[in-house]
Amino acid sequence: MKKRVKLEEIKRLFETKEQLTTRELRDKTGLTERTLRNYLAILIKEKLIVAVGQTNRRYYQRNYAIDEKPIVVAVLQNGEHIGTLSFTYAKGYVFSYLSSYKGERFPSLKESINSSYALFTLFENLIPESTRREKLLLKEGKILNPLELLLELDNTHGNLDFVPLSSLGKTDKKEDDKIPTWKSIKNVILEKNSFVTLLDYEVDIPKEVLQGASLGRELYSSLSGYQHKIDVNLDKKNKKLYRVNKESGELAHYLLKPYASDRRIKNTPYLALNEHLFMTFAKNELKLNVPFTAILLGDNRDFYFLTKRYDRYRGYKYNQYDFAQQLDIESEDKYDISIISILEKFNSIVQNKKSKEDVYTFIIYASLIKQGDLHAKNIGLIETGKKNWELAPLYDIISTYIYEGKKSDDFGIAFDHSNPKKRKLRYKEYLQMGMALELPLSKTKSILKETIKRFQVYFPKYIEATIAFEKSLDYPHFLSKKLHSLYNEKNIEFDKLGVLGEVGLERSCYE
């Protein structure tokens, strides 16, 4: 399987560039020249590529003479057919809007007809990543085109769906004036919760599904990302959590991450409790938009993490994009971006002042808790009304300090491209972020001070709540000790970097 996936990776490179030399392929794949030539020989034998030229001037290109059946997909937005996405070996990928479509066009797909050698990043970022994608790409001994995977997605984020054009019937378009704006019902969607919210629900899901042992090509959730996920709903009357099957036609409103069944649990214990804590703090103490989260007792004396979908309400789906899509980068490059580039793009799209203040607050918070896995797909935009975009509710907020200690960076991405290794920020960098969002200097300073102050004042209560929770379950005080260290060390770091002094705060210490 690994061999076929590597062959597929090399083949896909020819979709991003028509001609490639051995040196270019070696640089892009990391393979030795001998191994690479073996792979190229296989592709030549299968007549998928051809070699042109001799010795040091030789290059390779896709063999477009092969008569392969084109793939043609209808793209639906909330049930309305708005465009067609296709792939042929002669033209690569083409996306075209229907002439009747008058709505807002996708990021990076502004022309009536768009073409590319690679699958457009807007769609590529919807496909699960890493090993989840590898399993999906291999079907009955055949490596699928990523476009074909879009047809297998169900309930992916946002309001897009994909069906074969040949099977498209009458679309079930929901009239815009009948869809409540996201902003008008956001409190209903997001719900309330506190820390610790431990649900005493029956988990009506087979163990093999929780463990992902029988994953194969089956997707228990189409949401992109590396982690195993399961689409679920809650039967609140009977206190039961159950899996939502694609065949049922039911729309899943919750997502379960069964961390306790994940192999990585040995290296990241209490990951669900970690995420639940930092999501809840952002929701209740920083007043940011965060969906309902909870934990459930799982295997290995650990927990499952549950969160509500914030882009769903009854039968409606709301439009949203992450910043890999907005910045037109592939999912595998989600760490090769900077905080400043995200904020500058954010500022060019979002007009709402409160939303600009919220994203600034969030980035400060991420640096406070050392969210060392923060990347372009962890931040998104949601359409809150007709053509109005704001910061999407937050998700995947986890402190990597809990597992990496002082080695953990403040973010998973660089602050800016001029200094890609900078991860710990001084006062001037916090001001620079405010400038990128065109916030008044006085407001930038005020938000920075207030966010740090609220962390200093309220975070000890979360440490105490964690201690009490661990004690109630007779669990070791692993997480509470790490939270204690995080709080004190971040205060020391901010003091030494001069941030506390600049905003008029003193170092705080949790005894």
C-alpha positions, -999 to 999 in steps of 0.1 A, spaced: 0 0 0 28 24 9 44 18 -25 11 26 -44 6 58 -23 41 69 -31 35 63 -67 3 83 -64 22 111 -48 47 112 -77 19 111 -102 1 140 -85 32 161 -88 27 161 -126 -7 177 -120 10 207 -104 36 210 -131 35 197 -166 72 187 -168 96 177 -141 133 167 -140 147 140 -118 163 167 -95 130 184 -91 112 152 -83 140 142 -58 137 175 -40 99 173 -38 97 136 -26 129 132 -5 136 99 -23 171 88 -33 178 89 -70 179 52 -72 145 47 -55 130 75 -75 141 60 -108 125 27 -98 92 45 -92 95 64 -125 102 31 -143 69 17 -130 49 48 -140 65 47 -175 57 10 -178 21 17 -168 21 45 -195 12 71 -170 42 93 -177 68 95 -205 105 103 -205 116 131 -229 153 137 -239 185 120 -230 208 118 -199 212 151 -180 186 169 -201 159 143 -196 126 153 -181 93 136 -175 57 145 -182 22 130 -179 11 108 -208 -20 127 -218 -26 103 -247 -41 78 -224 -79 76 -230 -92 78 -194 -129 85 -186 -133 121 -174 -146 126 -139 -174 152 -137 -189 163 -104 -217 187 -96 -210 211 -68 -240 220 -46 -242 248 -20 -271 242 4 -287 219 -22 -284 243 -51 -263 232 -81 -239 262 -86 -210 248 -106 -193 218 -122 -159 203 -113 -142 179 -137 -109 162 -143 -94 149 -176 -58 141 -184 -57 165 -212 -70 196 -192 -64 187 -156 -90 201 -131 -116 225 -143 -142 243 -122 -169 264 -139 -198 283 -124 -233 278 -139 -242 308 -160 -273 311 -138 -253 314 -106 -253 350 -93 -240 344 -57 -207 351 -41 -178 332 -57 -154 310 -39 -121 322 -25 -94 317 -52 -120 307 -78 -131 340 -91 -133 333 -128 -163 319 -146 -140 290 -157 -110 280 -135 -83 254 -144 -54 238 -125 -30 209 -127 -38 202 -90 -71 199 -73 -82 233 -62 -73 240 -26 -108 250 -17 -119 214 -23 -87 196 -14 -89 210 21 -122 192 26 -106 158 22 -93 140 53 -56 141 58 -26 118 63 -33 81 68 -71 87 66 -66 101 31 -42 72 22 -69 47 31 -95 65 11 -73 68 -20 -68 30 -23 -100 13 -35 -101 -22 -49 -64 -20 -58 -69 12 -77 -56 46 -67 -84 71 -69 -82 107 -81 -88 130 -51 -118 144 -70 -135 110 -66 -130 113 -29 -152 144 -28 -181 121 -39 -176 100 -8 -177 129 16 -208 133 37 -216 161 62 -182 178 56 -177 213 71 -196 242 55 -225 239 31 -210 221 1 -220 187 -13 -207 168 -43 -226 144 -65 -219 128 -100 -232 152 -126 -248 123 -144 -269 114 -113 -280 150 -105 -317 154 -103 -337 183 -92 -318 200 -64 -335 209 -31 -326 245 -29 -335 262 4 -347 298 -3 -323 323 13 -350 343 29 -362 312 48 -327 303 62 -322 321 95 -289 340 96 -262 323 116 -258 354 138 -295 355 147 -294 320 162 -258 316 172 -266 313 209 -290 284 202 -264 267 180 -234 271 204 -253 264 236 -239 268 271 -215 246 291 -191 249 320 -160 232 331 -162 203 339 -191 191 318 -190 153 321 -219 136 303 -233 105 319 -245 91 286 -245 56 272 -222 55 242 -241 34 217 -212 29 193 -194 -4 186 -160 -6 202 -143 -13 168 -158 20 155 -146 39 186 -111 24 181 -111 29 144 -99 -7 141 -123 -14 112 -118 19 95 -107 5 61 -121 30 36 -151 37 57 -154 73 70 -171 77 103 -168 115 98 -159 133 66 -144 163 85 -108 169 74 -78 166 97 -56 138 111 -76 126 141 -102 98 141 -137 114 143 -172 101 145 -204 119 135 -229 116 163 -261 129 178 -275 130 213 -307 114 225 -310 137 255 -342 121 267 -327 87 271 -291 100 278 -276 81 248 -250 91 223 -252 74 189 -234 73 156 -251 89 126 -249 67 95 -247 83 61 -275 60 49 -299 73 74 -300 108 59 -299 123 94 -277 154 98 -251 150 125 -250 179 149 -221 167 171 -186 153 167 -170 127 189 -132 123 192 -125 90 210 -91 100 222 -90 73 248 -90 46 220 -62 63 201 -27 49 201 -13 83 209 -30 82 244 3 70 258 20 102 248 -10 126 252 -31 115 282 -63 134 290 -62 151 257 -100 154 257 -100 170 291 -72 193 279 -93 205 249 -125 208 269 -108 230 295 -92 254 271 -123 256 249 -145 263 279 -121 290 292 -122 308 258 -160 305 258 -169 316 294 -140 339 304 -130 355 272 -165 356 258 -155 342 224 -177 322 202 -171 286 211 -195 256 206 -207 234 234 -181 209 245 -181 180 270 -163 148 279 -174 113 284 -157 85 303 -139 63 277 -114 35 276 -82 32 295 -95 55 323 -94 84 299 -121 104 281 -138 110 248 -142 146 236 -176 158 223 -182 191 205 -212 205 188 -212 214 151 -215 252 148 -223 252 111 -255 232 115 -290 241 126 -318 216 120 -316 210 83 -295 240 75 -258 242 66 -239 274 70 -211 286 47 -176 286 62 -139 284 51 -107 278 70 -76 299 62 -59 272 42 -88 276 18 -87 314 21 -50 316 15 -51 290 -13 -27 265 2 -29 227 4 -37 210 37 -2 195 39 11 231 39 -11 243 68 20 249 90 39 268 62 21 300 69 23 329 94 2 345 120 6 379 103 -4 366 69 -36 351 84 -45 383 102 -38 404 71 -61 381 50 -87 382 78 -86 420 78 -91 421 40 -124 401 43 -140 409 76 -156 443 82 -170 436 116 -149 454 143 -159 430 171 -148 401 150 -114 417 145 -111 422 182 -121 386 188 -95 371 165 -68 393 181 -80 381 216 -78 345 204 -43 348 191 -32 364 224 -49 335 242 -32 309 220 2 323 230 -8 324 267 -17 287 267 10 276 242 -12 263 215 17 247 197 -4 230 171 -21 261 158 -21 262 120 -41 276 91 -69 251 93 -76 259 130 -89 294 122 -119 300 100 -146 324 88 -183 318 88 -210 336 69 -231 353 96 -256 370 73 -258 376 36 -222 381 24 -210 391 59 -181 371 72 -168 369 108 -145 347 129 -159 312 130 -164 297 164 -132 283 178 -122 246 177 -91 224 183 -78 246 212 -53 224 230 -22 234 251 8 214 238 27 227 269 9 199 288 30 173 269 60 193 258 67 216 287 90 245 280 99 231 246 64 239 234 60 269 210 33 295 214 20 285 179 24 257 154 32 283 127 57 312 125 48 348 136 58 362 102 78 351 72 107 374 80 115 354 111 100 319 107 116 305 139 101 332 162 74 316 183 76 336 216 64 371 212 75 404 227 53 435 232 61 449 198 48 417 180 15 420 198 12 456 186 21 444 151 -8 420 151 -32 448 161 -18 468 132 -24 440 108 -61 441 118 -61 479 116 -72 481 152 -66 515 170 -35 514 191 -55 522 222 -78 493 215 -49 469 208 -33 477 241 -66 474 260 -74 440 245 -39 427 252 -40 439 289 -76 426 294 -68 391 279 -37 386 300 -55 399 331 -84 376 327 -60 347 323 -42 357 355 -75 361 374 -96 332 362 -72 304 352 -64 294 388 -101 285 392 -97 261 363 -67 245 380 -87 241 412 -116 226 392 -92 201 376 -78 191 410 -112 185 424 -123 165 393 -92 143 394 -98 137 431 -134 127 425 -124 101 400 -93 90 420 -71 100 390 -35 110 393 -30 148 393 -12 149 360 -32 176 342 -36 199 372 2 199 378 9 207 342 -17 235 343 0 248 375 33 249 357 19 265 326 3 293 346 34 302 365 59 298 337 38 319 313 37 347 339 75 345 343 80 345 305 57 375 299 74 393 327 109 386 313 99 396 278 86 429 291 49 423 281 35 426 316 53 459 323 42 474 290 5 468 298 8 478 335 4 443 350 24 425 376 35 389 376 10 365 391 18 332 408 -3 302 417 9 285 449 
